[in-house]
Amino acid sequence: MLDNLNQLVQDGAQEAIANNSDIPDEHNEAAVSAASSSIFDALKDHLTSGNISGLVDSFKGGNVAGSSLVQDASAGFVDKLAGLGIDSEAAKGIAASVIPGLVSKFVDKTNDPNDSSFDIKDIVSKVAGGAGGNFDISSVLGMFTGGAAKEGEAGAEGGGIMDKLKGLFN
């Protein structure tokens, strides 16, 4: 999944990163990696902090650009660009021109049933990392797709999705 995200960033941010005079050529690859990892880190932070509703809202569509996922990914990207020696104001401008579009494309790809390169099951599993058999993906998927597990189905056992997700990271 991270490779697919890196490719999406490379394809979608070529002009903003590679052709930006504020980013020295020797830092282009690091900037692409920083954008990808910032999005991944924001996804992970939403899951680990329990901000599932903000994450779900981002994936359901609507105003992705104003979502907390974009805000968190942008802030992380600015910090990583600053670590590469890029001026803070320039980093903010680059993040504003790159991250909202990338997150929007990422969300579109996860919502496209004909595109298996960004499978929501894989994404949540990678982000949840190491949860093993204790993680019931069907409960999370129900939140993303608007469905809910019914009595007797996987994910219908006691304790809400928040309890299950919080239990992953304890």
C-alpha positions as a Markdown table, in Angstrom:
| # | Residue | x | y | z |
|---|---|---|---|---|
| 1 | Met | 0.0 | 0.0 | 0.0 |
| 2 | Leu | 2.8 | 2.4 | 0.8 |
| 3 | Asp | 4.4 | 1.7 | -2.6 |
| 4 | Asn | 1.0 | 2.6 | -4.3 |
| 5 | Leu | 0.8 | 5.7 | -2.2 |
| 6 | Asn | 4.3 | 6.7 | -3.1 |
| 7 | Gln | 3.5 | 6.2 | -6.8 |
| 8 | Leu | 0.3 | 8.2 | -6.4 |
| 9 | Val | 2.3 | 11.0 | -4.8 |
| 10 | Gln | 5.0 | 10.9 | -7.4 |
| 11 | Asp | 2.4 | 11.0 | -10.2 |
| 12 | Gly | 0.3 | 13.7 | -8.6 |
| 13 | Ala | 2.9 | 15.9 | -7.1 |
| 14 | Gln | 5.5 | 16.0 | -9.9 |
| 15 | Glu | 5.2 | 19.6 | -10.7 |
| 16 | Ala | 4.7 | 20.9 | -7.2 |
| 17 | Ile | 7.7 | 19.0 | -5.9 |
| 18 | Ala | 10.2 | 18.4 | -8.8 |
| 19 | Asn | 9.6 | 21.7 | -10.5 |
| 20 | Asn | 9.6 | 23.8 | -7.4 |
| 21 | Ser | 12.6 | 26.0 | -6.9 |
| 22 | Asp | 12.1 | 26.0 | -3.1 |
| 23 | Ile | 12.9 | 22.2 | -3.1 |
| 24 | Pro | 16.5 | 21.5 | -4.2 |
| 25 | Asp | 16.7 | 18.7 | -6.8 |
| 26 | Glu | 18.6 | 16.5 | -4.4 |
| 27 | His | 15.6 | 16.6 | -2.1 |
| 28 | Asn | 12.9 | 15.7 | -4.6 |
| 29 | Glu | 12.8 | 12.0 | -3.7 |
| 30 | Ala | 12.8 | 12.8 | 0.0 |
| 31 | Ala | 10.0 | 15.3 | -0.5 |
| 32 | Val | 7.9 | 12.7 | -2.3 |
| 33 | Ser | 8.5 | 10.2 | 0.5 |
| 34 | Ala | 7.7 | 12.9 | 3.0 |
| 35 | Ala | 4.3 | 13.5 | 1.4 |
| 36 | Ser | 3.5 | 9.8 | 1.3 |
| 37 | Ser | 4.5 | 9.2 | 4.9 |
| 38 | Ser | 2.7 | 12.3 | 6.1 |
| 39 | Ile | -0.6 | 10.9 | 4.6 |
| 40 | Phe | 0.1 | 7.5 | 6.1 |
| 41 | Asp | 1.0 | 9.0 | 9.5 |
| 42 | Ala | -2.2 | 11.0 | 9.5 |
| 43 | Leu | -4.2 | 7.9 | 8.8 |
| 44 | Lys | -2.5 | 6.1 | 11.6 |
| 45 | Asp | -2.9 | 9.0 | 14.0 |
| 46 | His | -6.7 | 9.1 | 13.3 |
| 47 | Leu | -7.0 | 5.4 | 14.1 |
| 48 | Thr | -4.8 | 5.5 | 17.2 |
| 49 | Ser | -6.3 | 8.6 | 18.6 |
| 50 | Gly | -9.9 | 7.3 | 18.2 |
| 51 | Asn | -10.8 | 10.0 | 15.6 |
| 52 | Ile | -12.5 | 7.5 | 13.5 |
| 53 | Ser | -15.4 | 9.8 | 12.6 |
| 54 | Gly | -13.0 | 12.3 | 11.0 |
| 55 | Leu | -11.3 | 9.5 | 9.0 |
| 56 | Val | -14.6 | 8.0 | 7.9 |
| 57 | Asp | -15.9 | 11.5 | 6.9 |
| 58 | Ser | -12.8 | 11.9 | 4.7 |
| 59 | Phe | -13.4 | 8.6 | 3.0 |
| 60 | Lys | -17.1 | 9.1 | 2.5 |
| 61 | Gly | -16.3 | 12.1 | 0.3 |
| 62 | Gly | -17.5 | 15.6 | 0.5 |
| 63 | Asn | -15.0 | 18.3 | 1.4 |
| 64 | Val | -11.9 | 16.3 | 1.5 |
| 65 | Ala | -9.7 | 19.4 | 1.3 |
| 66 | Gly | -11.1 | 20.7 | 4.6 |
| 67 | Ser | -10.9 | 17.4 | 6.4 |
| 68 | Ser | -8.9 | 16.8 | 9.5 |
| 69 | Leu | -7.0 | 14.1 | 7.6 |
| 70 | Val | -5.8 | 16.7 | 5.1 |
| 71 | Gln | -5.0 | 19.2 | 7.9 |
| 72 | Asp | -2.9 | 16.6 | 9.8 |
| 73 | Ala | -1.1 | 15.3 | 6.7 |
| 74 | Ser | -0.3 | 18.9 | 5.6 |
| 75 | Ala | 1.1 | 19.7 | 9.1 |
| 76 | Gly | 3.2 | 16.6 | 9.0 |
| 77 | Phe | 4.4 | 17.4 | 5.5 |
| 78 | Val | 5.4 | 20.9 | 6.5 |
| 79 | Asp | 7.4 | 19.6 | 9.4 |
| 80 | Lys | 9.2 | 17.1 | 7.2 |
| 81 | Leu | 9.9 | 19.7 | 4.5 |
| 82 | Ala | 11.3 | 22.0 | 7.2 |
| 83 | Gly | 13.6 | 19.1 | 8.2 |
| 84 | Leu | 15.0 | 19.1 | 4.7 |
| 85 | Gly | 15.9 | 22.7 | 5.2 |
| 86 | Ile | 13.0 | 24.2 | 3.3 |
| 87 | Asp | 11.7 | 27.6 | 4.5 |
| 88 | Ser | 8.6 | 27.2 | 6.6 |
| 89 | Glu | 6.4 | 29.6 | 4.5 |
| 90 | Ala | 7.5 | 27.8 | 1.3 |
| 91 | Ala | 6.8 | 24.4 | 3.0 |
| 92 | Lys | 3.2 | 25.6 | 3.9 |
| 93 | Gly | 2.6 | 26.7 | 0.3 |
| 94 | Ile | 3.9 | 23.4 | -1.1 |
| 95 | Ala | 1.8 | 21.4 | 1.4 |
| 96 | Ala | -1.3 | 23.4 | 0.5 |
| 97 | Ser | -0.8 | 22.7 | -3.2 |
| 98 | Val | 0.1 | 19.0 | -2.9 |
| 99 | Ile | -1.7 | 17.3 | 0.1 |
| 100 | Pro | -5.4 | 18.1 | -0.5 |
| 101 | Gly | -5.3 | 16.9 | -4.1 |
| 102 | Leu | -3.3 | 13.8 | -3.1 |
| 103 | Val | -5.7 | 12.9 | -0.3 |
| 104 | Ser | -8.6 | 13.4 | -2.7 |
| 105 | Lys | -7.1 | 11.1 | -5.3 |
| 106 | Phe | -6.3 | 8.6 | -2.5 |
| 107 | Val | -9.9 | 8.7 | -1.2 |
| 108 | Asp | -11.3 | 8.4 | -4.8 |
| 109 | Lys | -9.1 | 5.3 | -5.4 |
| 110 | Thr | -10.2 | 3.6 | -2.2 |
| 111 | Asn | -13.8 | 4.2 | -3.0 |
| 112 | Asp | -13.4 | 2.9 | -6.6 |
| 113 | Pro | -14.6 | -0.8 | -6.6 |
| 114 | Asn | -12.7 | -1.3 | -9.9 |
| 115 | Asp | -9.4 | -0.2 | -8.5 |
| 116 | Ser | -7.8 | -2.8 | -6.2 |
| 117 | Ser | -4.5 | -0.8 | -5.8 |
| 118 | Phe | -6.0 | 1.0 | -2.7 |
| 119 | Asp | -8.1 | -1.7 | -1.0 |
| 120 | Ile | -9.6 | -0.2 | 2.2 |
| 121 | Lys | -9.1 | -3.6 | 4.0 |
| 122 | Asp | -5.4 | -3.5 | 3.1 |
| 123 | Ile | -5.1 | 0.1 | 4.1 |
| 124 | Val | -6.7 | -0.3 | 7.5 |
| 125 | Ser | -4.7 | -3.5 | 8.1 |
| 126 | Lys | -1.4 | -1.8 | 7.3 |
| 127 | Val | -2.3 | 1.3 | 9.3 |
| 128 | Ala | -3.4 | -0.9 | 12.3 |
| 129 | Gly | -0.2 | -2.8 | 11.9 |
| 130 | Gly | 0.4 | -5.9 | 14.0 |
| 131 | Ala | -3.2 | -6.2 | 15.2 |
| 132 | Gly | -3.3 | -9.8 | 14.1 |
| 133 | Gly | -6.4 | -11.8 | 14.7 |
| 134 | Asn | -7.8 | -9.3 | 17.3 |
| 135 | Phe | -8.7 | -6.8 | 14.6 |
| 136 | Asp | -12.2 | -7.1 | 13.1 |
| 137 | Ile | -11.9 | -5.4 | 9.8 |
| 138 | Ser | -15.6 | -5.8 | 8.9 |
| 139 | Ser | -16.6 | -3.4 | 11.7 |
| 140 | Val | -14.4 | -0.7 | 10.3 |
| 141 | Leu | -15.5 | -1.4 | 6.7 |
| 142 | Gly | -19.1 | -1.0 | 7.8 |
| 143 | Met | -18.3 | 2.5 | 9.0 |
| 144 | Phe | -16.6 | 3.4 | 5.7 |
| 145 | Thr | -19.3 | 2.0 | 3.5 |
| 146 | Gly | -22.2 | 3.2 | 5.6 |
| 147 | Gly | -23.3 | -0.4 | 6.6 |
| 148 | Ala | -23.2 | -2.0 | 9.9 |
| 149 | Ala | -22.6 | -5.6 | 11.0 |
| 150 | Lys | -25.8 | -7.4 | 11.8 |
| 151 | Glu | -26.4 | -9.6 | 14.8 |
| 152 | Gly | -24.5 | -12.9 | 14.2 |
| 153 | Glu | -22.2 | -11.4 | 11.5 |
| 154 | Ala | -18.5 | -10.8 | 12.0 |
| 155 | Gly | -18.1 | -7.5 | 13.9 |
| 156 | Ala | -21.5 | -7.8 | 15.7 |
| 157 | Glu | -20.1 | -9.1 | 18.9 |
| 158 | Gly | -20.2 | -6.8 | 21.9 |
| 159 | Gly | -18.2 | -3.6 | 22.4 |
| 160 | Gly | -18.4 | -0.9 | 19.8 |
| 161 | Ile | -15.9 | -0.2 | 17.0 |
| 162 | Met | -14.2 | 2.4 | 19.1 |
| 163 | Asp | -13.5 | -0.3 | 21.8 |
| 164 | Lys | -12.1 | -2.6 | 19.2 |
| 165 | Leu | -9.9 | 0.0 | 17.6 |
| 166 | Lys | -8.6 | 1.3 | 20.9 |
| 167 | Gly | -7.8 | -2.2 | 21.9 |
| 168 | Leu | -5.5 | -2.5 | 19.0 |
| 169 | Phe | -3.0 | 0.0 | 20.3 |
| 170 | Asn | -2.9 | -0.8 | 24.0 |
